[in-house]
Amino acid sequence: SQKKKLIVSSMMRTIPLCHLLFNLLSIISLSTQAFTLSFHPINSKMTTASLPKDGSHNHPSTSTSARKTSLPSTPNESHPLRDGSHNHPAPNTMSLIQSRLDEHNLTLPPPGAPKANYQLIHRDGNVLYLSGHLPIRADGSMVIGCCAPPSVIEAAGEGITKYLTTEEGYEGAKHCALNLLSTLQSYLSEHVTVAEGGKRRAGDLSDIAKVVKLFGIVRSHDDFVEQHLVMNGASDVLGKVLGKDVGGMHARSAIGTNSLPLGICVEVELIVRLKDL
């Protein structure tokens, strides 16, 4: 009985040691296999052969082959990343502006004169403030009337000419914008000179860097609520003639009133910024 107890006690002490020895042998075996595989000549050859010589396996976006295919191979081939045309549209020239006028069948009227005691243009540095301009047609006549909703025009009946549709008001605003451009062209050619090619030339509409803001006043019936659509006539003309980036992307306000000077349907003011001349 005593011997059996001694044998069992000895076995209980030996079993943990056996487990520990078994675990150590397993770890050594696994480490040896990993070491052998990492230095196997076949794997080594495959690994070195698959690595690009330029190191681009770590940097796919900077691969030489990727850079070569991203740009045209022909030196003279146009590409926006080379010429910057996607950020910098062609600069305005007076010939380009005239071609736009011809394309849209627009004509600048003769420059007008103030109708009262004020200046048409006031200059402050490179900023020009233009007084309100009237919807004067090329023949000298003006767009007269009050913008009204269709229901009011229909109720007034035929023969009543004092009311105008939104579309007719739009045309009036177009004439305001053309008169503003005519005043600008006249002022720039008479009062501004520009250094160009070692010489100085008279200024023109191409020297406008930005149309900053339009302010429009629309003669309106009490129920008319489309002053903003009327003012699109002026905005559209400036964008077409000067280009979208210079003339078309401006701030703007449009309000309605029950009366305007001389019975006109709309009056428009303008603020522009000149290039550094």
Secondary structure, DSSP 4 states (H G I P E B T S, - for coil): -HHHHHHHHHHHHHHHHHHHHHHHHHHHHHHHHHHHHHT-HHHHHHHHHHS-TTSTTS-GGG-HHHHHHHS-SSTTS--HHHH-TTTSPPPP-HHHHHHHHHHTT--PPPP---SSSS-SEEEETTEEEEEEE--B-TTS-B-BSEE--HHHHHHH-TT--SEE-HHHHHHHHHHHHHHHHHHHHHHHHHH-EEEETTEEEE--GGGEEEEEEEEEEEEB-TT---HHHHHHHHHHHHHHHH-IIIIIS-EEEEEEES--GGGBSEEEEEEEEE---
